[in-house]
Amino acid sequence: MNESPIFARVQDLLRWLLPATRKFPREYRFTLAQEVTRHGFALQEALVAAGLDRRQAPAHLLRADMALTNLRKLLLLCYELELLSAGQFRHVSQMTAEVGRLLGGWRKSAGER
């Protein structure tokens, strides 16, 4: 399970998100930053659950997809509020896009069983 590329990419994403959100201004640190990290961890949690519980994998993968979608929306808001630079937003968008491709492939294969 942990050898799947999606786990490494989500780990990379979390490693990027945590220091980035720590730099948010104080007024956003306990609201927006907390939501961003919460959805990042929810994504990881749902993926781990899907890897461990194969029978319920489609439901867990749907939860992961929802967490990823919410994370993307929050990151766009961070960019619009100028909490992330254009370069940071481009980088994290590429990271979430790669996770999304991997997740889509897993969802497709889990649904075919």
N, C-alpha and C positions, 0 to 999 in steps of 0.2 A: 504494500500500500504506500508506504512512505517513499518508495523508489519512483513513483509516478511523477512526471515533470510538473504537474499542477501543484503538488505540495511544495516543491522547491520554489515555484514562481510566486505562490501565495506567501511563503516565508520571506522572499525577497521584497514583496509588496509591503508586508508588515514592517520589515526592517527599514524600509524607506518612509512609511507613514508615521511611525512613532517619533523620530526626531523632527520630521517636518511639522507635525502638529504641535510639538513642544515649543516651537518658535512662534506660534500664533500669539497675537496680543492677548493680554489677560482677559479682556472682555469676551473673547471667543474660546478660550482654552477649556472652560468648563461647560460649554454648550456645543458648539460646532466641532471642536477638536475631539471631544469625548464621543460624539456621534460617529465621526469618521472612524475612530479606532474601534468603537463598538461594532460597527458593520464589518470592518476588516476581520475582527476576531470571530464574528458570527459566520462569516464566509469560511474561515478555517475550520470552525467547529462543525459546520454542516458537511464539509468535505471529509473530515475524519469520520463522522458518523456514517457517511455513505460508504466509505472504505471498510468499515467494520461490520455494518449491517447490510449485507448485499440484498436481502429480500426487500428492505425498505429504501434501497438506494435511490429510486426515482423521486421519492418524497424528499429525501435529504438533499438531493441535487437541485430540486426545485427551490428549497430553502436557500441553498448556496447561490443560485441564480438571482433570487430576490435580494439577498444581501449584497451581491455584486452590483446589481442595478441601483440599489439605494446608495451604495458607496460612490458609484459614478456620478449620481445626481448631487451628492454632497460635495464631491470634489469640484464639480462645475460651479457650485455656489461659492466654494472657497476661492476659486479663480475670479469669479465675478466680484467678490468682495475684496479682491487684491490681496488675499492671504497667501496665495500661490502665484509665483511669477509665470509668465507664458512658458518659459523653459521647463519649469517644474510641472506645470499642468500637462505639457506635451509628453514629458517623460512618464508621469504617472498614468496618463491616458494610454500610452503604449503598453505599460505594464498590465493595466486592467483589460486591455484588448486581448493580450496574449492569454491571460487567465480565462477570459470569456471564450476564446476559441477552444482551449483545452476543456473547459467545462461543457461547452456545446457538444464536443466529441464524446465526452463521457456520458452525457445525458442521452445522446443518440444510441450509444451502445447499450446503455442500461435499459432503455425503452424497448429494445429489440429482443430482449430475453423473454 
